[in-house]
C-alpha cells in the first residue's frame, strides 16, 4: 500500500510540474467599463467566460462617476484595474504613466483609430461612434406622404420646412432633445469646437478674448438648428424633466421623427421596437462642408495597466486579441453590444440601423473628427449653462457669456 501511495504522489507531482495551471488559481482580470449601455452585456460575457475558462477569471466593474475622478480614486488606493475603458482624453492624461505599450500587438495594423503617445500605442479602440440627428423614416413618410431622403435635408431651412410638413401631416411635436449635460455639452456643443478647422486656436481665442463666441458663425449656425428642435420638442413645456428613455421610445414608435443623439441610443431603442426604419443624418446647418458629415470616430478606449502582474498583462492582451480576431469576440462587439467595430478585419454586417448609418459615413470618410481634449469638468459646467438655455432661463447671448466665463480659467487637456 505504501508503494502505491508513493507512486500516486509521484504521478501527481509529475502532472503538476507538466501542467502547472492545473492547480493554479485563475489569473484575475478586472475590467472597468465606462459605457453604461453595455454593462449588462459585459457582465454576461464575464459569466460565460468564467464558466468556460479555468485559467482566467474576468470581473467587470462600472462607475457613474466621471472617468477621470474614478480612475484617480483607484490609483490613489493603489488598486488599478487590469483593463480600463476610458475616453480618448484619458489615454493622453493617464497613459504615459499607467498604460502598457501595446505597439507589438497584431491588432495595431488593423485599425486607424488606436491612440499613440510618444510613439507608444496605449489605447485600444473599443468602437466607432458618431453624433447626429436620429430619424424615423417610416414616421416621416407616413406624415408627409412622400419618400424621405435624409441627404436632401442640408440646411436649417430644409429642416424647418420638413418639420412644418410633419406638423401639417398630424405630428404634433416632431423632435426630441435630451436634458443630460453630457448630451448637451459633450456632444452637441462639442461640435462647435470640432467644426472649426483648428479647435485649439478657436478655444485659445475664446480664452484671450480675440474670439467672441456670441458672434461666431459656427456657434450660431448650430444653435439655429438647436432652436428649431427646441421649439418643436415634444417636451417643450418641461424640457428639463425629459426622460431619455421616453424620448427614445417615442422615436421608436414614430410619435416623433427626430432626436439628437448617437448610435449608442440603439441599445435602448431596440428594447421598444427593433423594426422601425431608423437612421442617422448630419445636423442640418448653414455650414457647408460640415452639414454632410456626422461627428465622431474612435470612442472609448481600453488600456492595460503597466503595474499589474505579467500574467495579468498577458491575459489582458489575449482578451483584446479575442475581441478582434475570434469569431465569438467579433460577434460580441458587433451583435451583442451593437457596436461599430474600429477594426478593418471585422467584416460582420452591422445589424442595427444606427450603427449601419455610422459605418456608411465612416466608410466614405464623411466624418468630422472628435476633439478629445476638453477639460474633465467641461460637460458638467458647460452642461449646466446649456440646460439653462434649454429651459429658457438664459438667452443665447447669456449662454455664450457663461461658456466664455468658463474658458477664462479652464485649460484643455494634454495632447
C-alpha positions as a Python dict, from the first residue, in 0.01 Angstrom:
ca = {
    (1, 'X'): (0, 0, 0),
    (2, 'X'): (284, 240, 84),
    (3, 'X'): (435, 171, -258),
    (4, 'X'): (106, 251, -430),
    (5, 'X'): (67, 575, -231),
    (6, 'X'): (423, 675, -312),
    (7, 'X'): (365, 603, -680),
    (8, 'X'): (40, 803, -679),
    (9, 'X'): (210, 1101, -515),
    (10, 'X'): (490, 1084, -769),
    (11, 'X'): (243, 1083, -1056),
    (12, 'X'): (60, 1382, -906),
    (13, 'X'): (390, 1571, -878),
    (14, 'X'): (483, 1490, -1239),
    (15, 'X'): (139, 1605, -1358),
    (16, 'X'): (163, 1925, -1155),
    (17, 'X'): (504, 2005, -1300),
    (18, 'X'): (390, 1930, -1653),
    (19, 'X'): (63, 2121, -1614),
    (20, 'X'): (126, 2396, -1359),
    (21, 'X'): (-204, 2566, -1441),
    (22, 'X'): (-398, 2257, -1340),
    (23, 'X'): (-384, 2351, -974),
    (24, 'X'): (-313, 2723, -1003),
    (25, 'X'): (-576, 2981, -923),
    (26, 'X'): (-707, 3154, -1236),
    (27, 'X'): (-548, 3481, -1336),
    (28, 'X'): (-777, 3764, -1222),
    (29, 'X'): (-858, 4020, -1491),
    (30, 'X'): (-1061, 4317, -1372),
    (31, 'X'): (-1225, 4534, -1638),
    (32, 'X'): (-1352, 4885, -1577),
    (33, 'X'): (-1642, 4973, -1806),
    (34, 'X'): (-1738, 5338, -1851),
    (35, 'X'): (-2005, 5273, -2114),
    (36, 'X'): (-2327, 5207, -1929),
    (37, 'X'): (-2512, 5089, -2241),
    (38, 'X'): (-2312, 4765, -2250),
    (39, 'X'): (-2269, 4691, -1879),
    (40, 'X'): (-2517, 4403, -1873),
    (41, 'X'): (-2362, 4258, -2189),
    (42, 'X'): (-2013, 4270, -2040),
    (43, 'X'): (-2134, 4113, -1717),
    (44, 'X'): (-2296, 3828, -1912),
    (45, 'X'): (-1977, 3783, -2113),
    (46, 'X'): (-1777, 3760, -1790),
    (47, 'X'): (-2016, 3497, -1655),
    (48, 'X'): (-1994, 3289, -1971),
    (49, 'X'): (-1617, 3332, -1992),
    (50, 'X'): (-1562, 3226, -1632),
    (51, 'X'): (-1783, 2921, -1676),
    (52, 'X'): (-1575, 2801, -1969),
    (53, 'X'): (-1223, 2913, -1873),
    (54, 'X'): (-1026, 2778, -1580),
    (55, 'X'): (-715, 2985, -1640),
    (56, 'X'): (-854, 3341, -1650),
    (57, 'X'): (-1135, 3491, -1440),
    (58, 'X'): (-1296, 3818, -1554),
    (59, 'X'): (-1480, 4065, -1331),
    (60, 'X'): (-1646, 4377, -1475),
    (61, 'X'): (-1697, 4699, -1282),
    (62, 'X'): (-1892, 5015, -1365),
    (63, 'X'): (-1899, 5361, -1209),
    (64, 'X'): (-2123, 5657, -1286),
    (65, 'X'): (-1853, 5898, -1166),
    (66, 'X'): (-1651, 6083, -1427),
    (67, 'X'): (-1385, 5855, -1569),
    (68, 'X'): (-1100, 6078, -1452),
    (69, 'X'): (-1231, 6101, -1095),
    (70, 'X'): (-1297, 5729, -1070),
    (71, 'X'): (-959, 5633, -1209),
    (72, 'X'): (-785, 5881, -977),
    (73, 'X'): (-950, 5716, -677),
    (74, 'X'): (-838, 5370, -789),
    (75, 'X'): (-478, 5482, -836),
    (76, 'X'): (-481, 5667, -505),
    (77, 'X'): (-587, 5341, -340),
    (78, 'X'): (-313, 5155, -533),
    (79, 'X'): (-583, 4930, -672),
    (80, 'X'): (-571, 4962, -1052),
    (81, 'X'): (-789, 4770, -1290),
    (82, 'X'): (-611, 4531, -1524),
    (83, 'X'): (-808, 4670, -1822),
    (84, 'X'): (-973, 5012, -1812),
    (85, 'X'): (-1221, 5158, -2060),
    (86, 'X'): (-1171, 5533, -2069),
    (87, 'X'): (-1226, 5828, -2300),
    (88, 'X'): (-965, 5932, -2552),
    (89, 'X'): (-850, 6227, -2344),
    (90, 'X'): (-783, 5994, -2052),
    (91, 'X'): (-537, 5796, -2262),
    (92, 'X'): (-335, 6115, -2308),
    (93, 'X'): (-351, 6208, -1938),
    (94, 'X'): (-320, 5863, -1777),
    (95, 'X'): (-148, 5662, -2045),
    (96, 'X'): (211, 5786, -2024),
    (97, 'X'): (230, 5688, -1657),
    (98, 'X'): (-5, 5391, -1630),
    (99, 'X'): (-65, 5226, -1968),
    (100, 'X'): (121, 4929, -2112),
    (101, 'X'): (278, 4979, -2455),
    (102, 'X'): (84, 4761, -2700),
    (103, 'X'): (279, 4853, -3013),
    (104, 'X'): (373, 4489, -3073),
    (105, 'X'): (12, 4365, -3085),
    (106, 'X'): (-129, 4227, -3410),
    (107, 'X'): (-447, 4438, -3396),
    (108, 'X'): (-250, 4763, -3434),
    (109, 'X'): (-218, 4704, -3809),
    (110, 'X'): (-593, 4656, -3847),
    (111, 'X'): (-717, 4989, -3713),
    (112, 'X'): (-668, 5358, -3782),
    (113, 'X'): (-821, 5458, -3450),
    (114, 'X'): (-556, 5344, -3196),
    (115, 'X'): (-409, 5618, -2976),
    (116, 'X'): (-33, 5656, -2956),
    (117, 'X'): (160, 5879, -2719),
    (118, 'X'): (533, 5939, -2766),
    (119, 'X'): (550, 5660, -3023),
    (120, 'X'): (381, 5402, -2799),
    (121, 'X'): (39, 5252, -2872),
    (122, 'X'): (-151, 5293, -2547),
    (123, 'X'): (-519, 5297, -2645),
    (124, 'X'): (-721, 5009, -2796),
    (125, 'X'): (-1032, 5147, -2974),
    (126, 'X'): (-1343, 4975, -2845),
    (127, 'X'): (-1570, 5105, -3121),
    (128, 'X'): (-1653, 5385, -3361),
    (129, 'X'): (-1935, 5616, -3257),
    (130, 'X'): (-2087, 5923, -3412),
    (131, 'X'): (-2329, 6200, -3329),
    (132, 'X'): (-2605, 6349, -3538),
    (133, 'X'): (-2980, 6354, -3586),
    (134, 'X'): (-3160, 6022, -3540),
    (135, 'X'): (-3466, 5986, -3762),
    (136, 'X'): (-3762, 5754, -3807),
    (137, 'X'): (-3813, 5735, -4183),
    (138, 'X'): (-4138, 5540, -4156),
    (139, 'X'): (-4292, 5807, -3936),
    (140, 'X'): (-4172, 6087, -4165),
    (141, 'X'): (-4312, 5922, -4476),
    (142, 'X'): (-4643, 5842, -4305),
    (143, 'X'): (-4690, 6206, -4204),
    (144, 'X'): (-4571, 6369, -4527),
    (145, 'X'): (-4686, 6111, -4779),
    (146, 'X'): (-4350, 6138, -4954),
    (147, 'X'): (-4031, 5931, -4964),
    (148, 'X'): (-3772, 6058, -4718),
    (149, 'X'): (-3419, 6130, -4836),
    (150, 'X'): (-3204, 6245, -4542),
    (151, 'X'): (-2932, 6364, -4779),
    (152, 'X'): (-3173, 6627, -4910),
    (153, 'X'): (-3202, 6792, -4568),
    (154, 'X'): (-2885, 7001, -4563),
    (155, 'X'): (-2970, 7341, -4415),
    (156, 'X'): (-3160, 7464, -4113),
    (157, 'X'): (-3422, 7596, -4354),
    (158, 'X'): (-3457, 7249, -4510),
    (159, 'X'): (-3502, 7104, -4163),
    (160, 'X'): (-3763, 7362, -4065),
    (161, 'X'): (-3959, 7303, -4385),
    (162, 'X'): (-3968, 6927, -4321),
    (163, 'X'): (-4081, 6981, -3962),
    (164, 'X'): (-4359, 7211, -4086),
    (165, 'X'): (-4469, 6936, -4325),
    (166, 'X'): (-4470, 6681, -4043),
    (167, 'X'): (-4685, 6906, -3826),
    (168, 'X'): (-4922, 6962, -4118),
    (169, 'X'): (-4940, 6584, -4152),
    (170, 'X'): (-5052, 6542, -3792),
    (171, 'X'): (-4730, 6502, -3592),
    (172, 'X'): (-4775, 6744, -3303),
    (173, 'X'): (-4410, 6782, -3198),
    (174, 'X'): (-4160, 6609, -3429),
    (175, 'X'): (-3840, 6650, -3223),
    (176, 'X'): (-3678, 6515, -2908),
    (177, 'X'): (-3391, 6659, -2704),
    (178, 'X'): (-3214, 6515, -2403),
    (179, 'X'): (-3156, 6720, -2091),
    (180, 'X'): (-2841, 6532, -1982),
    (181, 'X'): (-2535, 6753, -1951),
    (182, 'X'): (-2320, 6504, -2142),
    (183, 'X'): (-2559, 6506, -2437),
    (184, 'X'): (-2584, 6884, -2446),
    (185, 'X'): (-2225, 6984, -2371),
    (186, 'X'): (-2003, 6686, -2452),
    (187, 'X'): (-2193, 6601, -2770),
    (188, 'X'): (-2389, 6889, -2923),
    (189, 'X'): (-2182, 7182, -2800),
    (190, 'X'): (-1854, 7000, -2859),
    (191, 'X'): (-1942, 7018, -3229),
    (192, 'X'): (-1890, 7394, -3209),
    (193, 'X'): (-1521, 7328, -3146),
    (194, 'X'): (-1496, 7034, -3384),
    (195, 'X'): (-1642, 7220, -3680),
    (196, 'X'): (-1365, 7477, -3665),
    (197, 'X'): (-1060, 7398, -3873),
    (198, 'X'): (-837, 7449, -3568),
    (199, 'X'): (-1027, 7379, -3244),
    (200, 'X'): (-720, 7460, -3032),
    (201, 'X'): (-687, 7805, -3188),
    (202, 'X'): (-1061, 7866, -3154),
    (203, 'X'): (-1059, 7783, -2784),
    (204, 'X'): (-747, 7992, -2733),
    (205, 'X'): (-931, 8281, -2898),
    (206, 'X'): (-1224, 8246, -2657),
    (207, 'X'): (-978, 8247, -2368),
    (208, 'X'): (-788, 8559, -2474),
    (209, 'X'): (-1094, 8746, -2597),
    (210, 'X'): (-999, 8756, -2964),
    (211, 'X'): (-1296, 8528, -3044),
    (212, 'X'): (-1644, 8646, -2947),
    (213, 'X'): (-1845, 8328, -2914),
    (214, 'X'): (-2177, 8510, -2947),
    (215, 'X'): (-2067, 8633, -3292),
    (216, 'X'): (-1912, 8307, -3414),
    (217, 'X'): (-2065, 8167, -3733),
    (218, 'X'): (-2030, 7802, -3632),
    (219, 'X'): (-2183, 7857, -3288),
    (220, 'X'): (-2478, 8047, -3432),
    (221, 'X'): (-2536, 7805, -3718),
    (222, 'X'): (-2555, 7507, -3484),
    (223, 'X'): (-2762, 7693, -3228),
    (224, 'X'): (-3007, 7795, -3502),
    (225, 'X'): (-3074, 7427, -3566),
    (226, 'X'): (-3087, 7352, -3195),
    (227, 'X'): (-3351, 7623, -3163),
    (228, 'X'): (-3563, 7454, -3430),
    (229, 'X'): (-3552, 7130, -3232),
    (230, 'X'): (-3613, 7315, -2907),
    (231, 'X'): (-3922, 7489, -3049),
    (232, 'X'): (-4059, 7156, -3173),
    (233, 'X'): (-3954, 6942, -2877),
    (234, 'X'): (-4220, 6701, -2756),
    (235, 'X'): (-4121, 6804, -2401),
    (236, 'X'): (-4113, 7175, -2481),
    (237, 'X'): (-4327, 7261, -2178),
    (238, 'X'): (-4084, 7090, -1938),
    (239, 'X'): (-3760, 7013, -2126),
    (240, 'X'): (-3554, 6966, -1810),
    (241, 'X'): (-3790, 6689, -1698),
    (242, 'X'): (-3748, 6486, -2016),
    (243, 'X'): (-3662, 6120, -1958),
    (244, 'X'): (-3417, 5989, -2214),
    (245, 'X'): (-3586, 5651, -2245),
    (246, 'X'): (-3924, 5816, -2309),
    (247, 'X'): (-3779, 6018, -2595),
    (248, 'X'): (-3618, 5706, -2742),
    (249, 'X'): (-3946, 5519, -2709),
    (250, 'X'): (-4132, 5797, -2888),
    (251, 'X'): (-3880, 5786, -3172),
    (252, 'X'): (-3909, 5408, -3199),
    (253, 'X'): (-4289, 5423, -3209),
    (254, 'X'): (-4295, 5714, -3455),
    (255, 'X'): (-4458, 5966, -3223),
    (256, 'X'): (-4162, 6193, -3301),
    (257, 'X'): (-3944, 6196, -3612),
    (258, 'X'): (-3609, 6328, -3488),
    (259, 'X'): (-3384, 6306, -3186),
    (260, 'X'): (-3033, 6440, -3138),
    (261, 'X'): (-2803, 6160, -3024),
    (262, 'X'): (-2577, 5885, -3147),
    (263, 'X'): (-2564, 5522, -3246),
    (264, 'X'): (-2532, 5423, -2879),
    (265, 'X'): (-2905, 5503, -2849),
    (266, 'X'): (-2987, 5180, -3030),
    (267, 'X'): (-2912, 4971, -2722),
    (268, 'X'): (-3217, 5132, -2558),
    (269, 'X'): (-3435, 5188, -2865),
    (270, 'X'): (-3430, 4821, -2960),
    (271, 'X'): (-3598, 4739, -2630),
    (272, 'X'): (-3905, 4931, -2751),
    (273, 'X'): (-3909, 4849, -3121),
    (274, 'X'): (-3642, 4691, -3337),
    (275, 'X'): (-3838, 4705, -3660),
    (276, 'X'): (-3863, 5081, -3719),
    (277, 'X'): (-3685, 5224, -4023),
    (278, 'X'): (-3435, 5434, -3829),
    (279, 'X'): (-3111, 5601, -3930),
    (280, 'X'): (-2875, 5888, -3861),
    (281, 'X'): (-2808, 6204, -4058),
    (282, 'X'): (-2581, 6505, -4009),
    (283, 'X'): (-2706, 6807, -3817),
    (284, 'X'): (-2854, 7038, -4083),
    (285, 'X'): (-2695, 7383, -4078),
    (286, 'X'): (-2558, 7666, -4285),
    (287, 'X'): (-2210, 7515, -4253),
    (288, 'X'): (-2121, 7385, -4597),
    (289, 'X'): (-1857, 7115, -4569),
    (290, 'X'): (-1989, 7006, -4230),
    (291, 'X'): (-2362, 6961, -4288),
    (292, 'X'): (-2299, 6643, -4485),
    (293, 'X'): (-2091, 6471, -4217),
    (294, 'X'): (-2151, 6303, -3885),
    (295, 'X'): (-1922, 6390, -3595),
    (296, 'X'): (-1729, 6102, -3446),
    (297, 'X'): (-1452, 5847, -3463),
    (298, 'X'): (-1293, 5612, -3215),
    (299, 'X'): (-1498, 5619, -2896),
    (300, 'X'): (-1392, 5462, -2569),
    (301, 'X'): (-1053, 5302, -2539),
    (302, 'X'): (-913, 5011, -2340),
    (303, 'X'): (-570, 5035, -2186),
    (304, 'X'): (-383, 4771, -1991),
    (305, 'X'): (-227, 4880, -1665),
    (306, 'X'): (152, 4853, -1664),
    (307, 'X'): (179, 4781, -1291),
    (308, 'X'): (-21, 4459, -1271),
    (309, 'X'): (147, 4121, -1289),
    (310, 'X'): (298, 3985, -1609),
    (311, 'X'): (37, 3708, -1607),
    (312, 'X'): (-245, 3963, -1586),
    (313, 'X'): (-94, 4169, -1866),
    (314, 'X'): (-67, 3865, -2092),
    (315, 'X'): (-424, 3759, -2010),
    (316, 'X'): (-544, 4113, -2089),
    (317, 'X'): (-362, 4113, -2423),
    (318, 'X'): (-520, 3778, -2506),
    (319, 'X'): (-865, 3913, -2424),
    (320, 'X'): (-823, 4215, -2653),
    (321, 'X'): (-699, 3991, -2934),
    (322, 'X'): (-1001, 3765, -2874),
    (323, 'X'): (-1230, 4063, -2936),
    (324, 'X'): (-1058, 4144, -3266),
    (325, 'X'): (-976, 3805, -3414),
    (326, 'X'): (-1201, 3539, -3261),
    (327, 'X'): (-1540, 3493, -3426),
    (328, 'X'): (-1707, 3490, -3084),
    (329, 'X'): (-1530, 3811, -2985),
    (330, 'X'): (-1630, 3984, -3307),
    (331, 'X'): (-1988, 3866, -3262),
    (332, 'X'): (-1987, 4006, -2909),
    (333, 'X'): (-1878, 4352, -3029),
    (334, 'X'): (-2100, 4376, -3335),
    (335, 'X'): (-2413, 4182, -3246),
    (336, 'X'): (-2434, 4154, -2869),
    (337, 'X'): (-2317, 4509, -2793),
    (338, 'X'): (-2440, 4664, -3121),
    (339, 'X'): (-2110, 4847, -3165),
    (340, 'X'): (-1948, 4965, -3486),
    (341, 'X'): (-1607, 4795, -3486),
    (342, 'X'): (-1292, 5001, -3528),
    (343, 'X'): (-1100, 4717, -3699),
    (344, 'X'): (-1084, 4661, -4074),
    (345, 'X'): (-1060, 4283, -4043),
    (346, 'X'): (-1404, 4263, -3877),
    (347, 'X'): (-1644, 4227, -4167),
    (348, 'X'): (-1960, 4124, -3983),
    (349, 'X'): (-2250, 4338, -4104),
    (350, 'X'): (-2359, 4597, -3852),
    (351, 'X'): (-2708, 4482, -3771),
    (352, 'X'): (-2858, 4787, -3607),
    (353, 'X'): (-2973, 5072, -3833),
    (354, 'X'): (-2799, 5350, -3641),
    (355, 'X'): (-2467, 5167, -3645),
    (356, 'X'): (-2514, 5090, -4013),
    (357, 'X'): (-2560, 5462, -4080),
    (358, 'X'): (-2241, 5541, -3890),
    (359, 'X'): (-2049, 5276, -4081),
    (360, 'X'): (-2169, 5414, -4415),
    (361, 'X'): (-2040, 5762, -4323),
    (362, 'X'): (-1716, 5625, -4180),
    (363, 'X'): (-1651, 5409, -4487),
    (364, 'X'): (-1670, 5716, -4712),
    (365, 'X'): (-1470, 5942, -4480),
    (366, 'X'): (-1774, 6163, -4416),
    (367, 'X'): (-1686, 6220, -4051),
    (368, 'X'): (-1581, 6527, -3856),
    (369, 'X'): (-1324, 6406, -3604),
    (370, 'X'): (-1376, 6419, -3229),
    (371, 'X'): (-1193, 6684, -3028),
    (372, 'X'): (-1063, 6472, -2742),
    (373, 'X'): (-901, 6731, -2515),
    (374, 'X'): (-1184, 6910, -2338),
    (375, 'X'): (-1134, 6950, -1961),
    (376, 'X'): (-1288, 6692, -1731),
    (377, 'X'): (-1542, 6941, -1596),
    (378, 'X'): (-1645, 7078, -1936),
    (379, 'X'): (-1955, 6869, -1984),
    (380, 'X'): (-2073, 6934, -1628),
    (381, 'X'): (-2016, 7311, -1619),
    (382, 'X'): (-2098, 7397, -1979),
    (383, 'X'): (-2378, 7144, -1948),
    (384, 'X'): (-2537, 7343, -1666),
    (385, 'X'): (-2530, 7655, -1883),
    (386, 'X'): (-2676, 7463, -2176),
    (387, 'X'): (-2952, 7325, -1955),
    (388, 'X'): (-3037, 7680, -1852),
    (389, 'X'): (-3063, 7771, -2220),
    (390, 'X'): (-3278, 7467, -2293),
    (391, 'X'): (-3506, 7566, -2006),
    (392, 'X'): (-3532, 7931, -2122),
    (393, 'X'): (-3353, 8055, -1812),
    (394, 'X'): (-3094, 8241, -2023),
    (395, 'X'): (-3087, 8355, -2385),
    (396, 'X'): (-2824, 8272, -2648),
    (397, 'X'): (-2606, 8570, -2561),
    (398, 'X'): (-2619, 8474, -2195),
    (399, 'X'): (-2526, 8116, -2281),
    (400, 'X'): (-2229, 8233, -2488),
    (401, 'X'): (-2124, 8455, -2199),
    (402, 'X'): (-2129, 8170, -1950),
    (403, 'X'): (-1924, 7949, -2181),
    (404, 'X'): (-1675, 8233, -2226),
    (405, 'X'): (-1654, 8272, -1848),
    (406, 'X'): (-1587, 7900, -1817),
    (407, 'X'): (-1291, 7920, -2054),
    (408, 'X'): (-1141, 8210, -1858),
    (409, 'X'): (-990, 7954, -1619),
    (410, 'X'): (-1036, 7616, -1790),
    (411, 'X'): (-748, 7451, -1976),
    (412, 'X'): (-759, 7189, -2249),
    (413, 'X'): (-607, 6852, -2181),
    (414, 'X'): (-257, 6743, -2274),
    (415, 'X'): (-206, 6640, -2638),
}
